[in-house]
């Protein structure tokens, strides 16, 4: 099963501006959580998993409800939930679950299922949980699988970049790779040799490691241009349609993505306004990232907003938005969340003065209402 961020993204703050009016209604606050996994699957050997839990807004509290079980331990830890399963020596698949709830009923419960495979019988004297192939990313890491045989085993490969450890008691094989700092993709074949009815047999596993140029995470690092088919410019509240013709000197259309914590976060610099620095969450499942519009920047009361337009009103919303790359990694598309009664038309950057009046800080460009088209980020080429 491919693991990635399983999310429930709901608009977290709406403050409405009616067309032709300066009045604002009271904000509506709705809460949500982002879980790294909606289900946890263990093989028969058991082990430990961490399900990360990210509340939105980030200071929102949550509580863990656990279904009692004698084979798995589920506890809340800093930033998530730790699930530990014992080895399954039975012939039955085991299942249970836990849920995350709001102490004040601010969001619906999030349910996570837990399952574990049954103990494997040794079929024809040999079995393994290894995949036919495995690819390390450019930064290396570990890959573990089990091998069970009624005969003696021989496991070998001829790659200097790959390290292997085999625990005969547990049958666990651990492959390790260091970062690949070269420009060539690395490849080798791992061979598992055994005997069946006195005859030699073997299983081959293709093992590769990508380069940093192939790594989806590093493809995001660089300079990007905010793109749309047309824009609205409203410095004084008026809307004037402008054809899209970006000027490289306009800071609000160009920004940089820098590396954060590898494989977990990225940093967007000068996004919509100079000298801003916004940390975003990397999504390994898509090779993109998630922008939390609505976060405070620096020590100022500054918020990133996405602009919506409904039948009779505009609104400004704080929400989490998926940014998904194209196959060649040169275009990032913003997948706007669905909000009943509204169409997404862009985003802006706003703050408040000392008298708590809302003022714009440069990001006064928005895509046209009819039609908007996709909001994208494109690799910037000077």
ABEGO torsion letter per residue (X at the ends): XBBBBBBBBBBABBBBBBBGBABBBBBBBBBBBBBABABBBBBAAEEBBBBBBBBOBAABBBBBBBBBBAABBBBBBBGEBBBBBBBBABABBBBBBBBBBBAAGABBBBBBBBBBBBBBBBBGGBBBABBABBBBBAAEEBBBBBBBBABBBBBBBABAABBBBBBAAAGBBBBBBBBBABABBBBBBBBBBBBBGGBBBBBBBBBBBBBAAABAAAAABEBBBBBBABBBBBAAGBBBBBBBBBBAABAAABBBBBBBBBGABBBBBGBGBBGBBBBBBBBAAAGBBBBBBGBBBEABBBBBBBBBBBAABBBBBBBBBBBBBBAAGABBBBBBBBBBGBBBAEBBBBBBBAAGBBBBBGBABBBBAOBAEBBBBBBBBX
